[in-house]
Amino acid sequence: MMEKISFHRRRLVTVITEATLENAILADIDALGPSGYTVTEARGKGSRGIQSGSWGVSSNIRIEIVCDEAVAGKIAAAVHAKYAPHYGMVIYLSDVEVLRADRY
């Protein structure tokens, strides 16, 4: 018999921005209390043209953080206020469901 799986609601904060900001943004995110994050290379096309994704100082990254609602709001507000006026950046929040709630 299959065990019943319980899902738990969390928020996913996604920040797509310039790779040169990685260390600074991650330090700010860490200070706000999430249990972790994932950073990946990002490429695509948007208002600033085509981003080829070649890894280096001119590339983009995507930072993803799964956390509770309160921490998600703090992260989005802090990163937006500090960096968005001066750098190319997209921030969005999504509802997600996770299996191991104690990890987030």
N, C-alpha and C positions, 0 to 999 in steps of 0.2 A: 504494500500500500504506500502511496506517495504522501510524503509529509506536506502539510499545508505551509505555504510560504507567506510571510507577512512583509508587506512593503511599508516604508515609512517616508513621509513627505519631507523633502529638503528643497533648498534653492541651489541652482547652478548659476554662478557668476562667471561670465565669459568676458575677457578683456583681450581685444586684438589691438596690438600696438607695435611700435618700433622696437626692434631687438635691443637697441642701445639702452632702453629703459629697464631691461629685465631685472638687474640686481636691485635697483632703487625701488621699483614697484613691489618686488617680492619681499623686501625688508618691510615696506609699509603694510603689506598684506599680513605678514607674519605677526606684526605688532597688534593686529586686530583680532587674533585668536582662532583662525580656522585650524583644523587638524592637519591640513596639507593642501597641496595644489598640484596641477599638472601643467607643464610648459611644453608646447610643440611649435614647430615651424609653421608659418601660415603664408599662404600666397593666394592671390586672386585679383579681382578688379573692383575698383570702387571710385569714389569721388576724386581720389588722388591719382587715378590712373591704374595701370597694371603693376602689380608687385610680383616680380619673378620668383621670389622665394629663395634666391641663392643665399645660403647661410652666411652671415656676416653683419657688419654694422648697418648696412642699408636694408636688411631684411625685416620681416615682421614675425612676431610670435603671437601665439594664442595661449593665454593663461586661463585655466579652468579651476574653479573652486566650488566644491560641494559643501554646503554648510547650512546652518539654520537661518531662518528669516532675518533675525536681528543682525547677525554677523554679515549676511549678504548685503543688507542695506548699508551698513557701515563701510564695507569694502567698496561698494559701487560709489558711494558719495565721496569717500576720501580720495580714491584714485581719480575720479572725474574732476574734483575740485583742484587737485594738485597738478595733474598732467594734461587733461583734455584741452585747456586753453592754449597750450604751447606745442602739442605734438599730435600727430595723426593717431586717432584712437576710436575704437568702437567698444561700447560696454553694453551688455544685455544680460538680463536675468530670466531664468526659466524655472518652471516647476519640474522637479524630478522626484522619482521614487527610488529608494535604495533598500537593499536587503539587510545590511548590517548597520543599523542606525547608530550604534555605539562608536563607529569610526568617524562620524561626522558631527 
